[in-house]
Amino acid sequence: MTPVRPTTLLLCLLPGVGYLLVFFGMPLVRVLVNSFSGRGPQTEVFTFTPWITLLTTPVYLDGLRFSVWLAVAPTALSLLIALPLSALMQANETSRRFFGSLYRIPLVVPGIVAAFLVLVMLDRGGMASRILTPLGIALPRLVRDEWGLGAIIASSWKNIPFMTLIISGSMAAINKDVLSAARTLGAGRFTILWRIQLPLAQPGITAAVLLTFISSLGSFVVPNLLGPSYPLPLSVHMYTEGFTKGNWPLVYAMGTLLSIVAVGVLLTYYAIIGSIGQSDAPKRAGA
Amino acid sequence: METTLSVRHLTKQFESTRALKGINLEVPAGRFVTLLGPSGCGKTTLLRAIAGITDPTAGEIWLAGRRIDALAPEKRNFGMVFQTYALFPHMNVEKNVAFGLEMRNVAKPEIAARVAAALELVGLDQHARRLPRQLSGGQQQRVALARAIVIEPDVLLFDEPLSNLDAKLRDSLREDLRTMQRKLGITSIYVTHDQSEAMALADEIVVMKDGEIVERGTPVDLYRRPRFRFTAEFLGLTNVIEADLSGSECRLPWGAVRKIENPAERASEGIAIRPEDIGIDAAKGEADGVVEQSMFLGASTHYWISAAGQELRVVTAGGQSDILATGQPVKLTLPPALHLLKTFEPAETPA
């Protein structure tokens, strides 16, 4: 075989790498650069002002904390439901068909519709309280509450199907004989889920967690409709700072900060998963 | 001998097909029984039903006087070895073997000792820390075997364990399996579609077809004295000759008369003659034939001979004489007593 010339190689890589550079790398760099610029006419001036404002104003710091909360909580809640659901779908054909059709419904409902559904159901005077009040059950405040429960419920409702789709897919890829072998060796269903299915489906679970976390972290519609008036997540601040106050450098700083936080949270997640994985899998060097 | 495992009227109905049609099977303690049949005969379904992985539609399974068919597989204490090895890919060899003992809450030091002993038994004590993917197929199947026997199962179940291995490895692992089972004396049920594997391993072969048991017996009995043509043809090579029957004798196509070993069997499908039972010689014999084709296999030579309108397969031990040339006239000699075959009629089962 003739060796491939470097120019040929570059040309071959161009569609993929070039696309990433043009549509992903360049905007990202621009966001970062613009977060160090002045407002309006002073666009060309290098300044730390947006970052100082962002990192010293309590409203924005609360906003950052709230953004992370609104991303972590629905991810955890969705995972808690999607994991057993995915495992149940592996049990037999009947359960696969039943849950398989059930969990797909939210897939086709847009986020804003989901948010309105939650609003109609769970707001005070909504359907749920009208059904439950005659029974003497009072619902806690779920919409526009300080913990953002309504937003968490709506995000989870939207994300559970995506997670289930990915996780059940990676669970279905596990050799059925492996599960049968575990059963003949004395493992019950829960042990199999914990010791076999979860570790083997872990790449899929990680992908699902990643997608849910990122989409919730930047979510605007759901917290805007269902979240409290204080704190506001950074995504909502970004909107108001940009479109009503025209403070774009601050918006860019917020965007950069959200991205950094996302990377940080994901690195932490990988570290935790990695340490769990170590307990069962031997270190490669020792083998 | 005491019966360890007993399967009674076991039926399995998949959506439109009946995979098992009322199977009755007794497996005595310590016996190595092989379920043999073509693919789709129900042998794997039967094994999985015994393991509890597949729920039978009807029927009972008993183990040492206790009914177990409603018991979850994890409560049966059966060891199972799969065609795909089915090792836990994320656990090393040691952890794989220890899994069943952990499920039984065995104390840690005892687990370590028993795992080490099991790995030594299968010759993998040097590989305890490897991951399954770092082992060859044969080694992986040895780990699977160690994992199944370390729990001291009441019954060992094998689902075509050698089918994914290449021929050489298959033979050596087959011998090891045989030695190990004899040594441990664990009651074993072994599913295979490979007749030589079945004959090499089993105390008893159960031949299956279309969800039913055709017949069962020791490898020698089934090979030498099969009742049914299906068995005769599935176990090794056989010639089936049509012959005129009269009482306990038959007249062969070239006029010779022979005694029938089993005259009580009526409804004949024909006479079975194993290729190695036919004598072939250039000059001496009872029937004239012509060599159509020959195949030299080293230890033996296969001939296709046409004689009196019949195509006969003849096998001679290799190295005894020169290979007979294609087109050469030969003389054949048949054994003094011949074996009659019946057609296997599937039993009428109520739908």
Contacts between the chains, C-beta under 8 A, distances in Angstrom:
chain1	res1	chain2	res2	distance
A	175	B	84	5.9
A	175	B	86	6.3
A	177	B	82	4.3
A	177	B	83	7.7
A	177	B	84	4.9
A	177	B	86	3.7
A	178	B	86	4.8
A	178	B	87	7.4
A	178	B	88	6.4
A	178	B	89	7.5
A	180	B	48	7.9
A	180	B	51	7.4
A	180	B	53	4.7
A	180	B	73	7.4
A	180	B	80	7.2
A	180	B	82	7.3
A	180	B	86	6.9
A	181	B	80	6.4
A	181	B	82	6.3
A	181	B	86	4.1
A	181	B	87	7.8
A	181	B	88	7.8
A	181	B	144	7.6
A	181	B	147	7.7
A	182	B	88	7.3
A	182	B	99	7.1
A	183	B	52	7.5
A	183	B	53	6.8
A	183	B	72	7.5
A	183	B	73	4.3
A	183	B	74	5.1
A	184	B	51	5.7
A	184	B	52	7.6
A	184	B	53	7.4
A	184	B	73	5.2
A	184	B	74	7.2
A	184	B	76	7.3
A	184	B	78	5.6
A	184	B	79	6.8
A	184	B	80	4.4
A	184	B	148	7.9
A	184	B	157	7.7
A	185	B	74	7.5
A	185	B	79	7.9
A	185	B	99	5.4
A	185	B	100	3.7
A	185	B	103	5.9
A	185	B	147	7.0
A	185	B	151	6.5
A	186	B	74	4.8
A	186	B	75	7.9
A	186	B	77	7.7
A	186	B	100	5.7
A	186	B	103	3.4
A	186	B	104	5.9
A	186	B	151	7.2
A	187	B	74	5.9
A	187	B	99	7.5
A	187	B	103	5.4
A	188	B	72	7.7
A	188	B	74	5.7
A	191	B	103	7.0
A	195	B	99	7.9
A	196	B	88	6.2
A	199	B	90	4.8
A	200	B	89	6.8
A	200	B	90	6.1
A	277	B	90	7.7
A	280	B	90	5.6
A	280	B	91	5.5
A	280	B	95	6.5
A	281	B	90	5.3
A	281	B	91	7.3
A	281	B	92	7.5
A	281	B	131	7.1
A	282	B	92	4.7
A	282	B	129	5.4
A	282	B	131	6.7
A	286	B	129	6.0
A	287	B	92	7.7
A	287	B	129	5.8
A	287	B	130	5.6
A	287	B	131	6.5
A	287	B	134	6.2
